[in-house]
Amino acid sequence: MGGSQLEYFSPKLSVDGRLRQLTTGSTREISNKFFHITHIIGEDEVLEEALSTGGLDLIFVPGLGFDKQSNRLGWGKGYYDTYLKRCLQSQDVKPYTLALAFKEQICLQVPVDENDVRVDEVLYEDS
């Protein structure tokens, strides 16, 4: 996304289980009904998908646990891993992925497989 204007997108799980990042606005309702993932409520037809508008620069990625190699343990459904792979196929520049965590969420090692996508950075309080 070029220019100085910021656009904000919020995750929404489709009925088919596909994660999409849709435009947000101050008048939209949000919910955290599915797996505690905050997402917008609204008609999909009137919302713009981030990948169709040029892609994303930054994605905040949720997780239950993380290790110091930037691996993440999600909810086990692969929503974000699949979406991040779609980003890599759909846009020229890879979006920067950032996870925010409590220090209690940092583990020596989290289980990963070939479908898991590492985040670029995990920020947490280190005391």
N, CA, C and O atoms as CSV, one atom per row, in Angstrom:
chain,resi,resn,atom,element,x,y,z
A,1,MET,N,N,0.837,-1.170,0.000
A,1,MET,CA,C,0.000,0.000,0.000
A,1,MET,C,C,0.882,1.233,0.000
A,1,MET,O,O,1.660,1.439,0.932
A,2,GLY,N,N,0.774,2.029,-1.001
A,2,GLY,CA,C,1.582,3.226,-1.072
A,2,GLY,C,C,0.851,4.412,-0.478
A,2,GLY,O,O,-0.316,4.314,-0.100
A,3,GLY,N,N,1.546,5.528,-0.402
A,3,GLY,CA,C,0.915,6.743,0.088
A,3,GLY,C,C,0.920,6.827,1.588
A,3,GLY,O,O,1.421,5.943,2.284
A,4,SER,N,N,0.344,7.922,2.079
A,4,SER,CA,C,0.378,8.143,3.515
A,4,SER,C,C,-0.927,7.791,4.212
A,4,SER,O,O,-0.995,7.830,5.441
A,5,GLN,N,N,-1.969,7.446,3.452
A,5,GLN,CA,C,-3.239,7.111,4.077
A,5,GLN,C,C,-3.232,5.670,4.565
A,5,GLN,O,O,-2.863,4.754,3.829
A,6,LEU,N,N,-3.644,5.481,5.810
A,6,LEU,CA,C,-3.702,4.148,6.380
A,6,LEU,C,C,-5.077,3.550,6.174
A,6,LEU,O,O,-6.091,4.242,6.268
A,7,GLU,N,N,-5.101,2.272,5.895
A,7,GLU,CA,C,-6.351,1.530,5.829
A,7,GLU,C,C,-6.257,0.418,6.850
A,7,GLU,O,O,-5.202,-0.191,7.023
A,8,TYR,N,N,-7.360,0.155,7.523
A,8,TYR,CA,C,-7.391,-0.869,8.552
A,8,TYR,C,C,-8.299,-2.005,8.100
A,8,TYR,O,O,-9.374,-1.779,7.546
A,9,PHE,N,N,-7.851,-3.213,8.344
A,9,PHE,CA,C,-8.615,-4.396,7.996
A,9,PHE,C,C,-8.744,-5.260,9.240
A,9,PHE,O,O,-7.881,-5.228,10.117
A,10,SER,N,N,-9.800,-6.015,9.313
A,10,SER,CA,C,-10.046,-6.885,10.450
A,10,SER,C,C,-10.376,-8.277,9.943
A,10,SER,O,O,-10.999,-8.417,8.890
A,11,PRO,N,N,-9.968,-9.315,10.676
A,11,PRO,CA,C,-10.233,-10.678,10.209
A,11,PRO,C,C,-11.706,-11.035,10.281
A,11,PRO,O,O,-12.434,-10.575,11.161
A,12,LYS,N,N,-12.128,-11.862,9.341
A,12,LYS,CA,C,-13.475,-12.416,9.362
A,12,LYS,C,C,-13.400,-13.844,8.835
A,12,LYS,O,O,-12.834,-14.100,7.772
A,13,LEU,N,N,-13.977,-14.762,9.592
A,13,LEU,CA,C,-14.051,-16.150,9.146
A,13,LEU,C,C,-15.300,-16.332,8.319
A,13,LEU,O,O,-16.401,-16.002,8.760
A,14,SER,N,N,-15.133,-16.858,7.119
A,14,SER,CA,C,-16.271,-17.134,6.258
A,14,SER,C,C,-16.953,-18.409,6.713
A,14,SER,O,O,-16.412,-19.163,7.521
A,15,VAL,N,N,-18.124,-18.637,6.195
A,15,VAL,CA,C,-18.878,-19.843,6.525
A,15,VAL,C,C,-18.080,-21.091,6.156
A,15,VAL,O,O,-18.181,-22.117,6.828
A,16,ASP,N,N,-17.283,-21.003,5.083
A,16,ASP,CA,C,-16.483,-22.148,4.646
A,16,ASP,C,C,-15.186,-22.310,5.435
A,16,ASP,O,O,-14.374,-23.177,5.114
A,17,GLY,N,N,-14.980,-21.475,6.480
A,17,GLY,CA,C,-13.792,-21.584,7.318
A,17,GLY,C,C,-12.582,-20.852,6.781
A,17,GLY,O,O,-11.474,-21.044,7.281
A,18,ARG,N,N,-12.766,-20.027,5.785
A,18,ARG,CA,C,-11.661,-19.286,5.187
A,18,ARG,C,C,-11.515,-17.925,5.875
A,18,ARG,O,O,-12.495,-17.198,6.041
A,19,LEU,N,N,-10.297,-17.592,6.270
A,19,LEU,CA,C,-10.017,-16.311,6.909
A,19,LEU,C,C,-9.810,-15.261,5.832
A,19,LEU,O,O,-9.100,-15.491,4.853
A,20,ARG,N,N,-10.434,-14.111,6.020
A,20,ARG,CA,C,-10.269,-12.972,5.112
A,20,ARG,C,C,-10.027,-11.741,5.961
A,20,ARG,O,O,-10.465,-11.676,7.110
A,21,GLN,N,N,-9.338,-10.774,5.405
A,21,GLN,CA,C,-9.116,-9.494,6.071
A,21,GLN,C,C,-9.979,-8.468,5.344
A,21,GLN,O,O,-9.758,-8.193,4.165
A,22,LEU,N,N,-10.960,-7.903,6.043
A,22,LEU,CA,C,-11.920,-7.002,5.427
A,22,LEU,C,C,-11.805,-5.602,6.001
A,22,LEU,O,O,-11.367,-5.415,7.136
A,23,THR,N,N,-12.206,-4.616,5.198
A,23,THR,CA,C,-12.139,-3.228,5.637
A,23,THR,C,C,-12.955,-3.045,6.903
A,23,THR,O,O,-13.966,-3.714,7.120
A,24,THR,N,N,-12.496,-2.132,7.723
A,24,THR,CA,C,-13.219,-1.813,8.946
A,24,THR,C,C,-13.684,-0.371,8.876
A,24,THR,O,O,-13.214,0.402,8.042
A,25,GLY,N,N,-14.570,-0.029,9.718
A,25,GLY,CA,C,-15.052,1.341,9.805
A,25,GLY,C,C,-15.590,1.566,11.199
A,25,GLY,O,O,-15.898,0.611,11.912
A,26,SER,N,N,-15.704,2.796,11.587
A,26,SER,CA,C,-16.117,3.095,12.954
A,26,SER,C,C,-17.544,2.645,13.238
A,26,SER,O,O,-17.922,2.506,14.401
A,27,THR,N,N,-18.350,2.412,12.192
A,27,THR,CA,C,-19.742,2.037,12.411
A,27,THR,C,C,-19.954,0.529,12.387
A,27,THR,O,O,-21.077,0.066,12.582
A,28,ARG,N,N,-18.922,-0.229,12.157
A,28,ARG,CA,C,-19.073,-1.681,12.080
A,28,ARG,C,C,-19.024,-2.304,13.470
A,28,ARG,O,O,-18.267,-1.868,14.338
A,29,GLU,N,N,-19.844,-3.329,13.662
A,29,GLU,CA,C,-19.792,-4.068,14.914
A,29,GLU,C,C,-18.694,-5.116,14.817
A,29,GLU,O,O,-18.388,-5.622,13.738
A,30,ILE,N,N,-18.111,-5.431,15.963
A,30,ILE,CA,C,-17.123,-6.502,15.991
A,30,ILE,C,C,-17.547,-7.548,17.005
A,30,ILE,O,O,-18.317,-7.272,17.925
A,31,SER,N,N,-17.030,-8.748,16.821
A,31,SER,CA,C,-17.366,-9.860,17.696
A,31,SER,C,C,-16.125,-10.707,17.877
A,31,SER,O,O,-15.212,-10.653,17.053
A,32,ASN,N,N,-16.076,-11.483,18.934
A,32,ASN,CA,C,-14.990,-12.441,19.105
A,32,ASN,C,C,-15.579,-13.831,19.341
A,32,ASN,O,O,-15.105,-14.585,20.190
A,33,LYS,N,N,-16.604,-14.147,18.586
A,33,LYS,CA,C,-17.364,-15.380,18.750
A,33,LYS,C,C,-16.562,-16.644,18.417
A,33,LYS,O,O,-16.657,-17.638,19.137
A,34,PHE,N,N,-15.779,-16.618,17.340
A,34,PHE,CA,C,-15.086,-17.807,16.879
A,34,PHE,C,C,-13.649,-17.831,17.379
A,34,PHE,O,O,-12.840,-16.995,16.977
A,35,PHE,N,N,-13.328,-18.761,18.237
A,35,PHE,CA,C,-11.967,-18.972,18.737
A,35,PHE,C,C,-11.364,-17.691,19.314
A,35,PHE,O,O,-10.145,-17.523,19.300
A,36,HIS,N,N,-12.196,-16.796,19.816
A,36,HIS,CA,C,-11.750,-15.538,20.399
A,36,HIS,C,C,-10.963,-14.685,19.410
A,36,HIS,O,O,-10.131,-13.876,19.820
A,37,ILE,N,N,-11.219,-14.858,18.102
A,37,ILE,CA,C,-10.618,-14.018,17.075
A,37,ILE,C,C,-11.580,-12.870,16.824
A,37,ILE,O,O,-12.710,-13.089,16.388
A,38,THR,N,N,-11.140,-11.651,17.097
A,38,THR,CA,C,-11.996,-10.504,16.859
A,38,THR,C,C,-12.217,-10.364,15.364
A,38,THR,O,O,-11.266,-10.353,14.582
A,39,HIS,N,N,-13.465,-10.259,14.977
A,39,HIS,CA,C,-13.776,-10.097,13.558
A,39,HIS,C,C,-14.995,-9.201,13.405
A,39,HIS,O,O,-15.773,-9.017,14.342
A,40,ILE,N,N,-15.147,-8.653,12.220
A,40,ILE,CA,C,-16.247,-7.736,11.980
A,40,ILE,C,C,-17.509,-8.478,11.582
A,40,ILE,O,O,-17.461,-9.563,11.002
A,41,ILE,N,N,-18.630,-7.870,11.907
A,41,ILE,CA,C,-19.929,-8.398,11.552
A,41,ILE,C,C,-20.468,-7.509,10.439
A,41,ILE,O,O,-20.453,-6.284,10.559
A,42,GLY,N,N,-20.932,-8.103,9.388
A,42,GLY,CA,C,-21.489,-7.318,8.293
A,42,GLY,C,C,-21.621,-8.164,7.056
A,42,GLY,O,O,-21.161,-9.305,7.015
A,43,GLU,N,N,-22.238,-7.614,6.069
A,43,GLU,CA,C,-22.415,-8.307,4.805
A,43,GLU,C,C,-21.098,-8.307,4.043
A,43,GLU,O,O,-20.517,-7.250,3.797
A,44,ASP,N,N,-20.625,-9.501,3.669
A,44,ASP,CA,C,-19.350,-9.619,2.966
A,44,ASP,C,C,-19.336,-8.865,1.643
A,44,ASP,O,O,-18.289,-8.366,1.231
A,45,GLU,N,N,-20.474,-8.774,0.974
A,45,GLU,CA,C,-20.507,-8.174,-0.348
A,45,GLU,C,C,-20.108,-6.700,-0.324
A,45,GLU,O,O,-19.601,-6.195,-1.325
A,46,VAL,N,N,-20.321,-6.002,0.778
A,46,VAL,CA,C,-20.038,-4.571,0.834
A,46,VAL,C,C,-18.683,-4.272,1.472
A,46,VAL,O,O,-18.314,-3.106,1.613
A,47,LEU,N,N,-17.954,-5.285,1.851
A,47,LEU,CA,C,-16.661,-5.098,2.504
A,47,LEU,C,C,-15.535,-5.448,1.536
A,47,LEU,O,O,-15.615,-6.446,0.820
A,48,GLU,N,N,-14.484,-4.623,1.514
A,48,GLU,CA,C,-13.354,-4.900,0.634
A,48,GLU,C,C,-12.382,-5.865,1.298
A,48,GLU,O,O,-12.080,-5.737,2.485
A,49,GLU,N,N,-11.895,-6.831,0.526
A,49,GLU,CA,C,-10.902,-7.800,0.986
A,49,GLU,C,C,-9.520,-7.204,0.765
A,49,GLU,O,O,-9.253,-6.644,-0.298
A,50,ALA,N,N,-8.648,-7.314,1.744
A,50,ALA,CA,C,-7.317,-6.710,1.672
A,50,ALA,C,C,-6.522,-7.194,0.462
A,50,ALA,O,O,-5.828,-6.395,-0.166
A,51,LEU,N,N,-6.603,-8.457,0.125
A,51,LEU,CA,C,-5.814,-8.981,-0.980
A,51,LEU,C,C,-6.287,-8.462,-2.333
A,51,LEU,O,O,-5.531,-8.495,-3.304
A,52,SER,N,N,-7.517,-7.988,-2.410
A,52,SER,CA,C,-8.012,-7.435,-3.671
A,52,SER,C,C,-7.762,-5.933,-3.774
A,52,SER,O,O,-8.039,-5.332,-4.812
A,53,THR,N,N,-7.246,-5.323,-2.717
A,53,THR,CA,C,-6.980,-3.881,-2.728
A,53,THR,C,C,-5.487,-3.573,-2.657
A,53,THR,O,O,-5.107,-2.447,-2.336
A,54,GLY,N,N,-4.651,-4.538,-2.946
A,54,GLY,CA,C,-3.209,-4.300,-2.948
A,54,GLY,C,C,-2.450,-5.015,-1.858
A,54,GLY,O,O,-1.220,-4.986,-1.844
A,55,GLY,N,N,-3.151,-5.656,-0.944
A,55,GLY,CA,C,-2.484,-6.430,0.086
A,55,GLY,C,C,-2.271,-5.667,1.382
A,55,GLY,O,O,-2.782,-4.562,1.567
A,56,LEU,N,N,-1.514,-6.276,2.263
A,56,LEU,CA,C,-1.273,-5.734,3.603
A,56,LEU,C,C,0.214,-5.497,3.822
A,56,LEU,O,O,1.057,-6.194,3.256
A,57,ASP,N,N,0.524,-4.510,4.646
A,57,ASP,CA,C,1.912,-4.234,5.028
A,57,ASP,C,C,2.272,-4.897,6.353
A,57,ASP,O,O,3.403,-5.341,6.548
A,58,LEU,N,N,1.301,-4.960,7.259
A,58,LEU,CA,C,1.517,-5.460,8.620
A,58,LEU,C,C,0.320,-6.304,9.036
A,58,LEU,O,O,-0.830,-5.917,8.829
A,59,ILE,N,N,0.606,-7.464,9.626
A,59,ILE,CA,C,-0.453,-8.313,10.164
A,59,ILE,C,C,-0.104,-8.653,11.605
A,59,ILE,O,O,0.974,-9.179,11.885
A,60,PHE,N,N,-1.025,-8.348,12.521
A,60,PHE,CA,C,-0.894,-8.793,13.904
A,60,PHE,C,C,-1.454,-10.208,13.956
A,60,PHE,O,O,-2.621,-10.438,13.642
A,61,VAL,N,N,-0.609,-11.150,14.355
A,61,VAL,CA,C,-0.979,-12.559,14.331
A,61,VAL,C,C,-1.206,-13.051,15.756
A,61,VAL,O,O,-0.326,-12.910,16.605
A,62,PRO,N,N,-2.383,-13.631,16.029
A,62,PRO,CA,C,-2.643,-14.145,17.372
A,62,PRO,C,C,-1.981,-15.500,17.584
A,62,PRO,O,O,-1.560,-16.155,16.630
A,63,GLY,N,N,-1.895,-15.908,18.836
A,63,GLY,CA,C,-1.359,-17.227,19.144
A,63,GLY,C,C,-1.530,-17.559,20.613
A,63,GLY,O,O,-1.655,-16.675,21.460
A,64,LEU,N,N,-1.532,-18.852,20.894
A,64,LEU,CA,C,-1.600,-19.313,22.278
A,64,LEU,C,C,-0.220,-19.340,22.918
A,64,LEU,O,O,-0.071,-19.085,24.113
A,65,GLY,N,N,0.788,-19.651,22.106
A,65,GLY,CA,C,2.156,-19.734,22.601
A,65,GLY,C,C,3.140,-19.471,21.473
A,65,GLY,O,O,2.809,-19.614,20.296
A,66,PHE,N,N,4.352,-19.086,21.847
A,66,PHE,CA,C,5.388,-18.749,20.876
A,66,PHE,C,C,6.723,-19.235,21.424
A,66,PHE,O,O,6.881,-19.400,22.633
A,67,ASP,N,N,7.682,-19.465,20.532
A,67,ASP,CA,C,9.039,-19.736,21.004
A,67,ASP,C,C,9.965,-18.649,20.462
A,67,ASP,O,O,9.542,-17.793,19.686
A,68,LYS,N,N,11.217,-18.692,20.874
A,68,LYS,CA,C,12.145,-17.621,20.498
A,68,LYS,C,C,12.640,-17.751,19.065
A,68,LYS,O,O,13.415,-16.913,18.603
A,69,GLN,N,N,12.207,-18.784,18.359
A,69,GLN,CA,C,12.507,-18.918,16.937
A,69,GLN,C,C,11.354,-18.369,16.086
A,69,GLN,O,O,11.319,-18.567,14.872
A,70,SER,N,N,10.417,-17.681,16.739
A,70,SER,CA,C,9.251,-17.052,16.094
A,70,SER,C,C,8.219,-18.044,15.571
A,70,SER,O,O,7.412,-17.708,14.704
A,71,ASN,N,N,8.246,-19.261,16.094
A,71,ASN,CA,C,7.167,-20.203,15.794
A,71,ASN,C,C,5.987,-19.859,16.691
A,71,ASN,O,O,6.163,-19.353,17.799
A,72,ARG,N,N,4.781,-20.138,16.201
A,72,ARG,CA,C,3.586,-19.847,16.987
A,72,ARG,C,C,2.693,-21.071,17.057
A,72,ARG,O,O,2.617,-21.881,16.132
A,73,LEU,N,N,2.029,-21.168,18.184
A,73,LEU,CA,C,1.025,-22.204,18.387
A,73,LEU,C,C,-0.322,-21.504,18.328
A,73,LEU,O,O,-0.642,-20.684,19.188
A,74,GLY,N,N,-1.106,-21.831,17.315
A,74,GLY,CA,C,-2.425,-21.235,17.160
A,74,GLY,C,C,-3.483,-22.133,17.781
A,74,GLY,O,O,-3.218,-22.881,18.722
A,75,TRP,N,N,-4.694,-22.040,17.229
A,75,TRP,CA,C,-5.814,-22.833,17.728
A,75,TRP,C,C,-5.913,-24.186,17.017
A,75,TRP,O,O,-6.786,-24.991,17.340
A,76,GLY,N,N,-5.025,-24.441,16.052
A,76,GLY,CA,C,-5.002,-25.742,15.402
A,76,GLY,C,C,-5.831,-25.857,14.138
A,76,GLY,O,O,-5.910,-26.939,13.556
A,77,LYS,N,N,-6.445,-24.784,13.704
A,77,LYS,CA,C,-7.259,-24.828,12.487
A,77,LYS,C,C,-6.506,-24.321,11.263
A,77,LYS,O,O,-6.953,-24.545,10.138
A,78,GLY,N,N,-5.383,-23.649,11.449
A,78,GLY,CA,C,-4.570,-23.174,10.336
A,78,GLY,C,C,-5.094,-21.943,9.621
A,78,GLY,O,O,-4.676,-21.653,8.500
A,79,TYR,N,N,-6.013,-21.209,10.261
A,79,TYR,CA,C,-6.586,-20.031,9.605
A,79,TYR,C,C,-5.522,-19.022,9.195
A,79,TYR,O,O,-5.487,-18.593,8.042
A,80,TYR,N,N,-4.657,-18.640,10.128
A,80,TYR,CA,C,-3.653,-17.620,9.818
A,80,TYR,C,C,-2.548,-18.172,8.937
A,80,TYR,O,O,-2.065,-17.460,8.056
A,81,ASP,N,N,-2.128,-19.418,9.139
A,81,ASP,CA,C,-1.097,-20.002,8.282
A,81,ASP,C,C,-1.563,-20.018,6.829
A,81,ASP,O,O,-0.801,-19.668,5.929
A,82,THR,N,N,-2.787,-20.416,6.602
A,82,THR,CA,C,-3.343,-20.444,5.251
A,82,THR,C,C,-3.448,-19.036,4.675
A,82,THR,O,O,-3.127,-18.809,3.509
A,83,TYR,N,N,-3.900,-18.091,5.502
A,83,TYR,CA,C,-4.027,-16.717,5.018
A,83,TYR,C,C,-2.657,-16.128,4.674
A,83,TYR,O,O,-2.516,-15.460,3.650
A,84,LEU,N,N,-1.659,-16.364,5.504
A,84,LEU,CA,C,-0.323,-15.831,5.231
A,84,LEU,C,C,0.240,-16.406,3.941
A,84,LEU,O,O,0.921,-15.694,3.202
A,85,LYS,N,N,-0.022,-17.662,3.653
A,85,LYS,CA,C,0.424,-18.259,2.388
A,85,LYS,C,C,-0.298,-17.614,1.214
A,85,LYS,O,O,0.306,-17.391,0.165
A,86,ARG,N,N,-1.579,-17.314,1.376
A,86,ARG,CA,C,-2.317,-16.610,0.318
A,86,ARG,C,C,-1.734,-15.217,0.093
A,86,ARG,O,O,-1.668,-14.754,-1.046
A,87,CYS,N,N,-1.316,-14.550,1.155
A,87,CYS,CA,C,-0.690,-13.229,1.015
A,87,CYS,C,C,0.569,-13.326,0.161
A,87,CYS,O,O,0.788,-12.499,-0.724
A,88,LEU,N,N,1.383,-14.319,0.423
A,88,LEU,CA,C,2.634,-14.485,-0.320
A,88,LEU,C,C,2.369,-14.718,-1.803
A,88,LEU,O,O,3.173,-14.314,-2.643
A,89,GLN,N,N,1.258,-15.362,-2.135
A,89,GLN,CA,C,0.914,-15.629,-3.528
A,89,GLN,C,C,0.242,-14.432,-4.198
A,89,GLN,O,O,0.297,-14.300,-5.421
A,90,SER,N,N,-0.385,-13.567,-3.421
A,90,SER,CA,C,-1.236,-12.508,-3.973
A,90,SER,C,C,-0.599,-11.132,-4.038
A,90,SER,O,O,-1.094,-10.269,-4.763
A,91,GLN,N,N,0.467,-10.899,-3.314
A,91,GLN,CA,C,1.047,-9.561,-3.308
A,91,GLN,C,C,2.542,-9.644,-3.524
A,91,GLN,O,O,3.169,-10.666,-3.244
A,92,ASP,N,N,3.114,-8.545,-4.030
A,92,ASP,CA,C,4.533,-8.518,-4.393
A,92,ASP,C,C,5.464,-8.538,-3.187
A,92,ASP,O,O,6.517,-9.176,-3.218
A,93,VAL,N,N,5.068,-7.832,-2.114
A,93,VAL,CA,C,5.914,-7.718,-0.930
A,93,VAL,C,C,5.243,-8.461,0.228
A,93,VAL,O,O,4.055,-8.276,0.492
A,94,LYS,N,N,6.006,-9.288,0.903
A,94,LYS,CA,C,5.484,-10.041,2.039
A,94,LYS,C,C,5.098,-9.082,3.168
A,94,LYS,O,O,5.879,-8.197,3.518
A,95,PRO,N,N,3.907,-9.248,3.738
A,95,PRO,CA,C,3.551,-8.396,4.882
A,95,PRO,C,C,4.401,-8.774,6.108
A,95,PRO,O,O,4.745,-9.940,6.303
A,96,TYR,N,N,4.723,-7.784,6.910
A,96,TYR,CA,C,5.457,-8.030,8.149
A,96,TYR,C,C,4.469,-8.605,9.153
A,96,TYR,O,O,3.385,-8.053,9.345
A,97,THR,N,N,4.832,-9.704,9.790
A,97,THR,CA,C,3.939,-10.345,10.757
A,97,THR,C,C,4.477,-10.141,12.166
A,97,THR,O,O,5.651,-10.383,12.447
A,98,LEU,N,N,3.592,-9.690,13.037
A,98,LEU,CA,C,3.962,-9.339,14.395
A,98,LEU,C,C,2.988,-9.981,15.372
A,98,LEU,O,O,1.773,-9.889,15.195
A,99,ALA,N,N,3.512,-10.620,16.387
A,99,ALA,CA,C,2.682,-11.207,17.439
A,99,ALA,C,C,2.974,-10.481,18.747
A,99,ALA,O,O,4.128,-10.216,19.085
A,100,LEU,N,N,1.924,-10.171,19.464
A,100,LEU,CA,C,2.047,-9.567,20.791
A,100,LEU,C,C,1.726,-10.635,21.819
A,100,LEU,O,O,0.712,-11.323,21.701
A,101,ALA,N,N,2.576,-10.785,22.829
A,101,ALA,CA,C,2.401,-11.876,23.780
A,101,ALA,C,C,2.767,-11.438,25.195
A,101,ALA,O,O,3.492,-10.466,25.406
A,102,PHE,N,N,2.244,-12.184,26.139
A,102,PHE,CA,C,2.699,-12.078,27.518
A,102,PHE,C,C,3.909,-12.986,27.672
A,102,PHE,O,O,4.045,-13.964,26.937
A,103,LYS,N,N,4.789,-12.676,28.617
A,103,LYS,CA,C,5.985,-13.503,28.787
A,103,LYS,C,C,5.625,-14.949,29.128
A,103,LYS,O,O,6.406,-15.861,28.858
A,104,GLU,N,N,4.453,-15.163,29.718
A,104,GLU,CA,C,4.016,-16.526,30.058
A,104,GLU,C,C,3.684,-17.353,28.814
A,104,GLU,O,O,3.586,-18.577,28.891
A,105,GLN,N,N,3.512,-16.697,27.686
A,105,GLN,CA,C,3.216,-17.406,26.447
A,105,GLN,C,C,4.474,-17.844,25.698
A,105,GLN,O,O,4.380,-18.544,24.690
A,106,ILE,N,N,5.639,-17.441,26.180
A,106,ILE,CA,C,6.888,-17.787,25.512
A,106,ILE,C,C,7.373,-19.131,26.051
A,106,ILE,O,O,7.577,-19.297,27.254
A,107,CYS,N,N,7.551,-20.075,25.148
A,107,CYS,CA,C,7.951,-21.446,25.494
A,107,CYS,C,C,9.335,-21.733,24.922
A,107,CYS,O,O,9.822,-21.014,24.050
A,108,LEU,N,N,9.956,-22.786,25.422
A,108,LEU,CA,C,11.235,-23.218,24.842
A,108,LEU,C,C,11.035,-23.648,23.397
A,108,LEU,O,O,11.849,-23.338,22.527
A,109,GLN,N,N,9.939,-24.368,23.147
A,109,GLN,CA,C,9.652,-24.845,21.804
A,109,GLN,C,C,8.162,-25.116,21.697
A,109,GLN,O,O,7.561,-25.691,22.605
A,110,VAL,N,N,7.563,-24.699,20.579
A,110,VAL,CA,C,6.167,-25.042,20.317
A,110,VAL,C,C,6.143,-26.047,19.166
A,110,VAL,O,O,7.008,-26.008,18.292
A,111,PRO,N,N,5.156,-26.946,19.162
A,111,PRO,CA,C,5.096,-27.932,18.085
A,111,PRO,C,C,4.750,-27.264,16.752
A,111,PRO,O,O,3.822,-26.459,16.674
A,112,VAL,N,N,5.498,-27.605,15.720
A,112,VAL,CA,C,5.252,-27.065,14.382
A,112,VAL,C,C,5.290,-28.196,13.362
A,112,VAL,O,O,5.868,-29.257,13.601
A,113,ASP,N,N,4.656,-27.940,12.214
A,113,ASP,CA,C,4.768,-28.867,11.099
A,113,ASP,C,C,4.985,-28.069,9.821
A,113,ASP,O,O,5.149,-26.850,9.872
A,114,GLU,N,N,4.987,-28.739,8.684
A,114,GLU,CA,C,5.310,-28.085,7.414
A,114,GLU,C,C,4.283,-27.034,6.992
A,114,GLU,O,O,4.572,-26.226,6.109
A,115,ASN,N,N,3.113,-27.021,7.586
A,115,ASN,CA,C,2.085,-26.045,7.233
A,115,ASN,C,C,2.162,-24.761,8.051
A,115,ASN,O,O,1.494,-23.782,7.718
A,116,ASP,N,N,2.954,-24.745,9.103
A,116,ASP,CA,C,3.046,-23.580,9.981
A,116,ASP,C,C,3.951,-22.505,9.377
A,116,ASP,O,O,4.993,-22.805,8.795
A,117,VAL,N,N,3.534,-21.257,9.525
A,117,VAL,CA,C,4.293,-20.114,9.028
A,117,VAL,C,C,4.810,-19.325,10.231
A,117,VAL,O,O,4.035,-18.931,11.102
A,118,ARG,N,N,6.123,-19.099,10.270
A,118,ARG,CA,C,6.712,-18.312,11.355
A,118,ARG,C,C,6.306,-16.846,11.235
A,118,ARG,O,O,6.096,-16.328,10.138
A,119,VAL,N,N,6.201,-16.194,12.388
A,119,VAL,CA,C,5.980,-14.747,12.377
A,119,VAL,C,C,7.342,-14.064,12.304
A,119,VAL,O,O,8.363,-14.654,12.656
A,120,ASP,N,N,7.345,-12.829,11.848
A,120,ASP,CA,C,8.612,-12.105,11.740
A,120,ASP,C,C,9.145,-11.682,13.105
A,120,ASP,O,O,10.357,-11.631,13.315
A,121,GLU,N,N,8.236,-11.378,14.033
A,121,GLU,CA,C,8.670,-10.896,15.341
A,121,GLU,C,C,7.604,-11.169,16.388
A,121,GLU,O,O,6.408,-11.045,16.122
A,122,VAL,N,N,8.050,-11.541,17.583
A,122,VAL,CA,C,7.165,-11.709,18.733
A,122,VAL,C,C,7.606,-10.691,19.771
A,122,VAL,O,O,8.744,-10.721,20.239
A,123,LEU,N,N,6.704,-9.792,20.128
A,123,LEU,CA,C,6.980,-8.792,21.163
A,123,LEU,C,C,6.348,-9.234,22.468
A,123,LEU,O,O,5.170,-9.586,22.520
A,124,TYR,N,N,7.155,-9.209,23.524
A,124,TYR,CA,C,6.650,-9.577,24.850
A,124,TYR,C,C,7.515,-8.890,25.902
A,124,TYR,O,O,8.650,-8.489,25.643
A,125,GLU,N,N,6.946,-8.768,27.086
A,125,GLU,CA,C,7.678,-8.186,28.198
A,125,GLU,C,C,8.711,-9.189,28.674
A,125,GLU,O,O,8.386,-10.340,28.963
A,126,ASP,N,N,9.945,-8.749,28.753
A,126,ASP,CA,C,11.024,-9.632,29.199
A,126,ASP,C,C,11.592,-9.046,30.489
A,126,ASP,O,O,12.254,-8.008,30.491
A,127,SER,N,N,11.301,-9.766,31.613
A,127,SER,CA,C,11.818,-9.221,32.869
A,127,SER,C,C,12.709,-10.176,33.591
A,127,SER,O,O,13.218,-9.853,34.665
